[in-house]
Amino acid sequence: MKKIVFILISFLIGLFVLLSALTPENNFVAEKQLWKINKKFYAMTKKSDLPSENFDQIIPLYENFIHKFPKSSLLPQAYIFLADVYLFKKDYATARQKYEETIQKFSDQPTVVVKTMNRIILSYGKEETVASVFDRQNKINQTVENLYDPTDMSGSTMKKMFIASYKEEKFYGILKVYQRAMKEFPTSSLGLQAPLLIAKLYYNQKKPKKTTEALDKAIKYYQNIAQQHKNSLIDLQAQELLATCYSHQKNLRAAINVLAEVLIRFAESPYLTPKKALSIVKVINTFAMFQLKDVDIPIEIYQKFITTYPNHPFNQFLKKVIQRLHDSTENLSPQP
């Protein structure tokens, strides 16, 4: 719970800083007023023992701001933060309704929409806590009592039915957000990760067949995205996610081949930073040495890199890696 609250607060601050930077000087009055509201809201979120009803006093403040500054560039912030208030109130259904209103109103602003979509996903995680589930159950007790005869349905069975229903609602709620991100914002961070996250959703639901199908679809999705945005940052990111899909399928050789292509093809691109290249090398080494038990695979990849780019600054490091791989051969060899 503390982690989720921290993430929400980080979103709150980050979004304010981002959109404030885009605020024109003549919007100073609106910025100042929203800052005061946010400051009050932020102070309340820091109090873990604060009754959820106390957040009610923040709601009209954001609503008044929205009515007072309908043309302000800070309006998206106000809409998102208003929904956040309901999130902290543990009124998750209303929070998601407010987030959806935000998406509809600012559908022409991809950054705002994607951030809001992430909030919807986060709301399901926040609602998943045991306390939240039972709070929600208490709210529908009266409805449940009207639907079922206590003599025919034990309390334990009803509880299981409720929890199962909640999990299904959560699953399809998150799935819908991922699918929407893929369709409307395929190159956003959420849109790119969505196919892989869908596979994870099915995996967590213990649906192996659906998981396999989702991974197959994700592979095709990333291949298409990479082809459509050849040699761009999107291409590189799609290739990395493609490699991740292969690794989940236990097809480590395919994953290594994808990463090797990234290393070679983006060698002179600004997108392949030293940190990124080092990360790729570590993954290739891990898959090849500890999973496939074959040091020749990474050695061939790095030798090809050095041959293709003889003056590349990364070569000295790769030569050291190759030497270490040669030195490790004895440790990987079967013992008599």
NUNUDREN-630480 format. One record per residue: x, y, z of N, C-alpha, C, O in turn. Coordinates in steps of 0.2 Angstrom, whole numbers, plus 5000, padded with zeros to 4 digits. Example, Ala and Ser with C-alpha at 12.3 -4.5 7.8 and 13.67 -1.06 7.14 Angstrom:
2
506649725039506249785039506649845039507149835042 506449895035506849955036506450005039506750065040 
//
This chain:
336
500449945000500050005000500450065000500350114996 501050065004501450125005501750134998501850194996 501950084994502250094988501850124983502050164979 501150104983500650124978500550204980500450244975 500550224986500450294988501050334986500950384983 501650304987502250344984502150354977502350404974 501950304973501950304966501450364964501550404959 500850364967500350414966500650484967500450524963 500950484973501250554975501750574970501750634968 502150534968502650544963502350564956502550614953 501750534954501450554948501150624949501150664944 500850634955500550704956501050754955500950804952 501650754959502250804958502450804951502550864948 502650744948502950744941502450784936502750814932 501850764936501350794932501350864932501250904928 501350894939501250964940501851004937501851054934 502450974938503051004936503051004928503251054925 502950944925502950944918502450994915502651034910 501850994917501351044914501451114916501251154912 501751124922501851194924502351224919502351284918 502851184917503351204913503151234906503451274903 502551204904502251224898501751284899501351304894 501651304905501151354907501351424904501951444906 500951464901501151534899501151584905500851564910 501551634904501651684910500951714912500851724918 500551724907499851754908499351704912498851724914 499651644913499251594917499451594924499351544928 499851644926500151644933499651634939499751594943 499051664938498551664943498251594944498151564949 498151564938497851494938498451444941498251404945 499051454939499551414942499651424949499751374953 499551484952499651494959499051464963499151434968 498451464960497951434964497951364964497751334969 498151334958498151264958498751234962498651184965 499251274963499851254967499551244974499751204978 499151294976498951294983498451234985498551204990 498051224980497651164980498051094981497951054985 498551094976498951034976499351024983499450974985 499551084985499951084991499551054997499751015001 498851074997498451045003498250975002498250935006 498150954995498050884994498650844996498550784999 499250864994499850824995499950815002500150765005 499850865006499950865014499450815016499650775021 498850805014498350755016498550685014498450645018 498850675008499050615006499650585011499750525011 499950625014500550605018500350575025500750545028 499650585027499450565033499050495032498450495029 499350445033499150375032498450365036498050315034 498450395042497850375046497250425045496750425049 497250465040496750515039496150485036496150445031 495550495039494950465036494850485029494950545027 494550435025494450455018493950505017494050545012 493550515021493050575021493350645021493050685018 493950645024494250715024494450735018494550795017 494550695013494750715006494150755003494250784997 493550745005492950785002493050855002492850884997 493450885006493550955006493950985000493951034998 494350934997494750954991494350954985494550984980 493850904985493450904978493250964976493350984970 492851004980492551074977493151124975493051164971 493751114978494251154976494451144969494551194965 494551084967494751064960494151084955494251104950 493551064958492951084953492951154952492751174946 493051194957492951274956493551294951493451344947 494151264952494651284948494451274940494651314936 494151214939494051194932493451244930493551254924 493051264934492551304931492751374930492551414926 493251394934493551464934494051474929494151524926 494451414927494951424922494851374916495251324916 494351374913494151324908494651324902494651274898 495051374901495451384895496151374897496651384893 496351364904496951364906497351294904497051244903 498051304902498451244900498551194906498751144905 498351224912498351174918497751134919497751094924 497251144915496651114916496751034916496351004920 497151004912497250934912497450904919497250854922 497850944922498150934929497550934934497450884938 497150984933496550984938496050924937495850904942 495950904931495550844930495850784933495450744936 496450774932496850714934496850714942496750664945 497050774945497050774952496350764955496350734961 495850794952495150784955495050704955494750684960 495250674950495150594950495550564955495350514959 496150594956496550564961496250574968496450524973 495950624969495650634976495150574977495150544983 494750554973494350494973494750434974494450384978 495250424971495750374972495950364980495950314983 496150424983496350424990495750414994495850395000 495150424992494550414996494350344996493850324999 494650304992494550234990493850224987493550174987 493650274983493050274979493350264972493350304968 493550194971493850184965493450184958493650204953 492850164959492350174953492250244951492350254945 492150284955492150364954492750384951492850424946 493350364954494050384951494050364944494350404940 493950304943494050284936493550314931493650334925 492950334933492450374929492750444928492750464922 493050474933493350534932493950534927494050584923 494350484928494950474923494650464916494950494911 494150424915493850414909493650484906493650504900 493350524910493150594908493750634905493650674901 494250624909494850664907495150644900495350684896 495150574899495350544893494950574887495150594882 494250574888493750604883493950674882493950694876 493950714887494050784886494750804883494750854879 495250764884495950784882496150734877496750714877 495750704873495950654869496450674863496750624860 496550734862496950764857497650774861498150804857 497750754867498350764870498650694873498450674878 499050664869499250594870499650594877499550544880 500050634879500350634885499850634891499950594896 499350674891498850674896498450604896498350574901 498250584890497850524890498250464892497950424896 498950454890499350394893499450404900499350344904 499550464903499650464910498950444914499050414919 498450464911497750454914497650374914497350344918 497850344908497750274907498150234913497950184916 498750254914499150224919498850234926498950194930 498550294927498150304933497550244934497450224940 497250234929496650184929496950114931496650084935 497550094928497850034929498050034937497949984940 498350084939498550094946497950084951498050064956 497350114949496850114953496650044955496350024960 496649994950496449924951496949894956496749854960 497649914955498149884960497949914967498049874972 497749974968497650004974497049974977496949964983 496549954973495949924975496049854977495549824981 496549824975496649754976496749734983496749674985 496949774988497149764994496549724998496049744996 496749685003496249645006495749695009495149685009 495949745013495549795016495049825011494449835012 495349845005494849875000494349824998493749844997 494549764997494049714994493449704999492949704997 493649705005493149695010492749755012492149755013 493049815011492649885011492149885006491549895007 492349855000491849854994491349804995490749814993 491549754998491049695000490549725004489949705004 490749765009490249785014489749835011489149835013 489949865006489549915002488949874998488449904997 489149814996488649784992488249724996487849684993 488349725003488049675007487349675006487049615005 487049735006486249735006486049704999485549664999 486449724994486249694987486249614987485849584984 486849594990486949524990486449484994486149434992 486249515000485749485004485049475000484649435001 484949524995484349524992484349474986483849444984 484949454984485049404978485049334981484849284977 485349324987485449254989485049234996485049285000 484849174996484549155002485049125007485449085005 485149155013485749135017485649055019486149025020 485049025018485048955020485348915014485448855015 485348945008485648905002486348925001486648884997 486648975003487248995001487649015008487449065011 488248985009488648995015488949065014489149085008 489149095019489549155019490249145016490449185012 490549085017491149075014491149075006491549095003 490649035004490549024997490349094993490649114988 489949134997489749204994490449244994490449284989 490849244999491449284999491849264993492149304990 491949194992492349174986492049194979492449214975 491349194979491049224973491249294972491349314966 491149334977491349404977492049414974492149454970 492449384978493149394976493349374969493749414965 493049314967493149294960492849344955493149364950 492249374957491949424952492349484952492449514947 492649504958493149564958493749554954493949604950 494049494954494649484950494549484943494949514939 493949464941493749464934493649534931493849554926 493349574936493149644934493849684933493949714928 494249664938494949704938495349674931495649724928 495349614930495649584924495449624917495849644914 494749624916494549654910494549724910494649754905 494549754916494649834916495349854914495449894910 495849814916496549824915496649804907497049844904 496449754905496449724898496249784893496549794888 495649814895495349864891495849924890495849954885 496149944895496649994895497249984891497450024886 497449924891498049904887497849904880498249924876 497349874878497049864871496949934868497149944863 496749974872496550044870497250084869497250124864 497750074873498350104872498750084866499050124862 498650014865498949984859498650014852498950034847 497950024852497650054847497750124845497850144840 497650164851497650234850498350264851498450324848 498750234855499450264856499950214856500350204861 500050184850500550124850501250134851501650094853 501450194850502150214851502350244858502850264860 501750254862501850284869502250224873502250164871 502450244879502750194883502250144885502450084885 501650164887501150114888500950074882500850014883 500850104877500650064871501150014869500949964866 501850034869502349984868502349924873502449864870 502249934879502349884884501649844884501649784887 501149874882500449834883500449764880500149724884 500649744874500649674872500949624877500649574879 501549644880501849604885501549604891501449554895 501249664893500849664899500249624899499949594904 499949614893499349574892499449504893499149464896 500049484891500249414892500349404899500249344902 500649454903500749444910500049444914500049404918 499549474911498949474914498649404914498449374919 498749374908498449304907498849254911498649204914 499549264912499949224916499749224923499749174926 499649284926499449294933498749264934498549244939 498349254928497649224929497749144928497249114929 498349124928498449054927498149024921497748974921 498249054915497949034909498449024904498649074900 498848974904499448954900499248964892499648994889 498748944890498548944883498449014881498749034876 498149054885498049124883498649164884498849204880 499149144888499749174889500149164883500449214880 500149104880500549084874500249124868500649144864 499649124868499349164862499549234862499649264857 499549264869499649334869500349354868500549404865 500849304870501549314868501649314860502049344858 501349264857501349254850501149324846501449344842 500549354849500349414846500749474848500849514843 501049474854501549524855502149524851502449574849 502449464849502949454845502849494838503249524835 502249474835502049504829501949574829502149614825 501649594835501549674836502249704836502349764833 502749684840503349714840503749714834504149764832 503649664830504049654823503749704819504149744815 503049714819502749764814502949834816503049884812 502949854823503149914825503849934824503949994821 504249884825504949894823505049914815505449954814 504749874811504749884804504449954802504749984798 503949974805503650044804504050094806503950154803 504450084811504850144813505650124813505950134818 505850104807506450074806507050124808507050184807 507550104812508150134814507950194819508350244820 507350194822507150254827507250224834507350164835 507150264839507150244846506550194847506650144851 505950204843505450154844505650084842505450034845 505950084836506250024833506649984839506549924840 507150024842507549994847507149964853507249914855 506650004855506249984861505849924859505749884863 505549924853505149864851505649804851505349754852 506249814848506649754848506849724855506849664856 506949774860507049744866506449714869506549664873 505849734868505249704870505149634867504949594870 505349634860505349574857505749524860505549464860 506349544862506849494865506549464871506649414873 506249514875505949494881505349444880505349394884 504949444875504449404873504749334872504549284874 505349334868505649264866505949234873505949174873 506149274877506449244883505849214888506049164891 505249244888504749214891504449154888504249104891 504649144881504449084878505049034879504948974876 505549054882506149004883506548994877506948954876 506349044872506749034866507349084866507349144863 507849064870508349114872508849124866509149184865 508849084861509349094855508949154851509349194848 508349144850508049204847508049264850508149324847 508049264857508149334861508849354860508849414859 509349314860510049334859510149364852510449414851 509849334847509849354840509549424839509849464836 509049444842508749504842509149554845509249614842 509449544851509849584855510549604851510749654851 510749544848511349554844511249604838511649644836 510649594835510449644829510449714832510649754828 510149724838510149794840510849814842510949874840 511249774844511949794846512349814839512649864839 512249774834512549794828512249854824512649894822 511649844823511249894819511249964822511250014818 511249974829511150034832511850054835511850104839 512450024833513050044835513250114835513550144839 513050144829513250214828512650264829512650324827 512150234832511550274834511550304840511850274845 511350374841511350404848510850364853510950374859 510450324850509950284855510250234858510050214864 510850204856511250154859511750184863512350194861 511550204869512050234874512450184877512350124877 513050204880513450154883513150114888513250054889 512650144892512350114897511850054894511850004897 511550074889511050024885511449974882511249914883 512049984879512449934876512749884882512749824881 512949914887513149874893512649824895512749764897 512049854896511449814898511349754893511149694895 511349764886511249714881511749664882511649604881 512349684883512949634883512849584889512949524889 512649614895512549574901511949524900512049464902 511449544896510849494895511149444890510949384891 511449464885511749414880512149364884512149304883 512649384888513049344892512649294896512849234897 512149324900511849284905511449224901511449164903 511149244896510749194892511149134889511049074890 511749164886512149114883512549074887512649014887 512849104893513249064897512949024902513048964903 512449054905512149014911511448974909511248934913 511248994903510648954901510748904895510648844896 511148934890511248894885511948854885512048804882 512348874890513048854891513448854885513748804883 513448904882513748914875514148984875513749034873 514748984876515149044876515249074869515449124868 515249024864515449044857514949094855515149134850 514349084857513749134854513949204855514049244851 514049224862514249294863514949314860515049374857 515449274860516049284857515949304849516249354847 515549264846515449274839515149344838515249384833 514649364842514249424841514749484842514749534838 515149484848515649534849516149544844516449594842 516449484841516949484836516649524830517049554826 516049504828515749534822515649614823515749644819 515449634829515449704831516049734830516149794827 516649704832517249734832517449744825517749794822 517349694821517549684814517149744810517449774805 516449744811516049794808516249864809516149904805 516449874816516549944818517249944821517249954827 517749944817518449934820518649994825519149984829 518350054824518550114828518050134833518050184836 517650084834517050104839517350104846517750064848 517150154850517450164857517250104862517550094867 516750064860516550014864516949944863516949894867 517449954858517849894856518249864862518349804863 518649914865519049894871518749854876518949804879 518149874878517749844883517549774880517549724884 517349764874517149704871517749654871517649594871 518249684869518849634869519049604876519149544876 518949644881519049614888518449564889518649514893 517849574887517349534888517449464885517349414887 517749474878517849414875518449364878518349304879 518949404881519449374884519149334891519349274892 518749364894518449334900518049274898517949224902 517649284893517249224890517749164889517549104890 518249174885518749124884519049094890519149034891 519149134895519449114902518949064906519149024909 518249084904517749044908517648974905517248944908 517848964899517748904895517848844899517448794899 518348844903518548784907517948774913517748714914 517748824915517248814921516548794918516148764922 516448804911515848784908515848714906515348684904 516448684905516548624902516348564907516448574913 516048514904515848454909516448424913516948414909 516448414919516948384923516948304922516448274922 517548274921517548204920517348164926517348104927 
//
